[in-house]
Amino acid sequence: MSRPIVVAAGGEVALTESELDPATVVSGTPRTFEGEIASVRLPGGGILATGVWRCTEGTVTDVEADESFVVLSGRATIEHGGERHEVGPGDVCVLPAGAATRWTIHETITKVFVVVEEE
């Protein structure tokens, strides 16, 4: 049996607030929200997940999974390894697994992501 085609408007995906680990909050009172569009179990193990993520203003740290995303709205600065990347609407980004990042959210950011989650 084949999997169905899934079509979702990024702004119409139901988002649920996800708790941030207080140790990852550098400044402000950011809040994160996430909604799943689809997920697929990979033949070699792991899950390929597609969804929408939103974060309000503030600064947080994270250790990334292999992820690609497109920014729908908002602005942020992503810092990693001494580099700074300004991202905004329409930008496509690829994050490598294990990257220690610092996200400064200047304006609530919403992105559509595809991530490989290890089991």
C-alpha positions in Angstrom: 0.0 0.0 0.0 1.4 3.4 -0.9 1.3 6.4 1.5 -1.1 9.2 0.8 -0.1 12.6 -0.6 -0.4 15.2 2.2 -1.0 18.8 1.5 -1.2 21.4 4.3 -1.1 25.2 4.4 1.6 26.1 6.9 -0.7 28.7 8.5 -3.5 26.2 9.0 -1.6 23.5 10.9 -2.9 23.2 14.5 -0.1 24.1 16.8 0.3 22.9 20.4 2.6 24.6 22.9 5.7 22.6 23.7 7.6 23.2 27.0 11.1 24.7 26.6 13.8 23.4 28.9 14.5 26.4 31.2 18.2 25.7 30.9 18.0 26.5 27.2 16.5 30.0 27.7 19.2 32.7 27.5 16.9 35.7 27.6 13.3 36.8 27.3 10.3 34.5 27.8 10.1 32.6 24.5 7.4 30.1 23.9 7.4 27.4 21.3 4.5 25.7 19.5 4.6 22.8 17.1 2.3 20.9 14.8 2.8 17.7 12.8 2.0 17.5 9.1 3.3 14.0 8.5 5.8 11.5 9.7 7.3 8.4 8.0 9.3 5.5 9.5 12.5 5.2 7.6 13.6 1.7 6.4 17.0 2.0 8.2 15.4 3.2 11.4 14.4 6.7 12.6 11.6 8.9 11.5 11.3 11.6 8.9 9.0 14.2 10.3 7.4 17.2 8.7 5.7 19.9 10.7 5.4 23.6 11.6 7.3 25.2 14.5 6.8 28.7 16.0 8.8 30.5 18.6 8.1 33.9 20.2 10.7 36.6 20.9 13.7 35.7 23.0 17.0 33.8 22.9 17.4 30.0 23.2 20.1 27.4 22.7 19.6 24.0 21.0 21.5 21.0 19.7 20.1 20.3 16.3 19.0 17.2 14.5 19.4 16.9 10.7 16.8 19.4 9.6 15.8 21.5 6.6 13.3 24.3 7.0 11.6 27.2 5.2 10.8 30.4 7.2 7.2 31.4 6.6 7.2 34.5 8.8 9.3 36.3 11.4 13.0 37.0 11.8 15.8 35.3 13.8 19.5 35.2 14.0 21.0 31.7 14.3 24.6 31.5 15.7 26.8 28.4 15.3 30.6 28.0 15.3 31.3 31.7 15.3 29.0 32.3 12.3 25.7 34.4 12.4 22.9 33.7 10.0 20.0 36.1 9.6 16.8 34.3 8.5 13.4 35.6 7.4 10.5 34.8 5.2 11.3 32.6 2.2 14.8 31.6 3.5 15.6 27.9 3.3 18.0 26.6 5.9 19.8 23.3 6.5 21.0 22.4 10.0 23.4 19.5 10.6 22.8 17.0 13.4 24.8 17.9 16.5 25.2 21.6 15.8 25.1 23.6 19.0 23.0 26.7 18.0 21.8 29.9 19.6 18.6 31.3 18.2 17.7 35.0 18.8 14.1 35.5 17.8 13.6 39.1 16.9 10.0 38.7 15.6 7.9 35.6 16.2 9.2 33.1 13.7 7.2 30.3 12.0 8.9 27.7 9.9 7.9 24.5 8.0 10.5 21.8 8.9 11.6 18.4 7.7 13.7 16.6 10.3 15.3 13.1 10.7 14.6 11.9 14.2 16.7 9.0 15.5 14.9 6.4 17.5 
